[in-house]
Every structure is written in C-alpha cells, then in structure tokens.
C-alpha cells in the first residue's frame, strides 16, 4: 500500500471520526500491509495516470503501485471503477463482492 494512500486513510478517519480513532485504525492496518514509499518512477507513473484520468492523485498512486506489483487493486471508488478497463492493473469492485 502506498504511503500516499495510508495518509489518505488517516486524514479521512481523523476528519470524520477523530484523531484517536484514526491512530487506532492506522496501528491496526500497518502490520497487515507492505508500506511503499513512492520513488521517482512511481511518481511519474502516477502523474501520467493523473494526466489521463479524472481521479484523485492518491488514487493514481494506488493504481500505479498495483500495476508495478502486478496486483489486483481492491476499491469501491467509482473514479477508479468507471475507468477500470483502461487502467494498467486489474481492479476489483468492493461495492459488489464476488461470492
């Protein structure tokens, strides 16, 4: 998981539920994911995605990392799902879980 996306998780939780809950969720999440600090290659890949698609910069980092790792991107974000067929990684829509 990109550090950019961990930051996004934290600030959204802090804004909606308070910093204490955000700290707790981040503490639970970090041991379960491999944290990726984006380098120049990832930044360029995210920038190219941002130029091509109407999605947040954080979403672009998630897509770029999934593509780099040849991983499936799990998301419920319509900005990503709506263009999934055009992205360089497989996308699984968490809004409609597969049985």
N, C-alpha and C positions, 0 to 999 in steps of 0.2 A: 504494500500500500504506500503510495506516495505520501511524503510528509505534507505536501500541499493539501491532500485530502484529509489527513489527520487534523491539520489546522482547521479545515472547514468543519469537520465533525465537532471539534471543540468549541469554536465560536458560535455555531448554531445552538448547541446544547446550552452554553453559557447564557446566551441571549434569551432562550426560551424557558430554561429551567434553573438557571443559576450556575455560578462557577463551581460550587461544591459538587453538584451532580455531574457537570462536565469533567471535573477532575476524576471522579469515580469511574465514569464510563471510559475515559482515556486510559486509566490504570488497568481496567479490565480488558480493553481492546489491545493494548500494545503487546502483551505476551502472545497474542493469537495471530499477529500479522508480522510479516517481514517489512520493516520500515525502509523505504527507499528515499534517499535524499537526491533529488534530481540534479544531474550534471548538465553540461552544455548540450550533449546530444539529445537528452530528454527535453530540455528547454526549447530547442529548435523544433523537435517533433510536435511539442505542444503548441508552439507558435504557428506552425503550418496548419495544424488542425483548427486553431482559433481563426486563422485567415479564411479557411474553407467552410466552416460550420458555425451556426449561431448557437454556441453553447458556452458555458462559463469556462474561464481559464482553468479552474480546478478540475472540471470535467475533462478538459483536454489533457491534463496531466494524467488522469486516471486512464483514459483511452491510450495514450502514448505508452504508459507503463504496461498495460495489458498486452499491447501489440509487441512491445520489446520482449516480454516474458512468454509470449505465445500462450497467454492465459485468457480465460473467459472473464469478461467484465460483468459482474453482478450489479444490477442497478434497477431502480424504479424511476429514474429520471427521464421524463418524456423528451427532453432536449437530446439525450443520447439515443433513446429507443427509436425516436422518429427517423433518425438517420443511420440506424444500426447497419443496414445493408451496405452502406457506403464507407464504413469505418474499417480500419486495418486490423480489427480484432473481433472475435465473436462476442456477442452481447446476449446476456440472459436477462429477460424482463422479470424482475422480482414482484411486479404487481400481479402477475399471473403465474404462480409457481407451477412447475411441471410436477405431475403426480408421481 
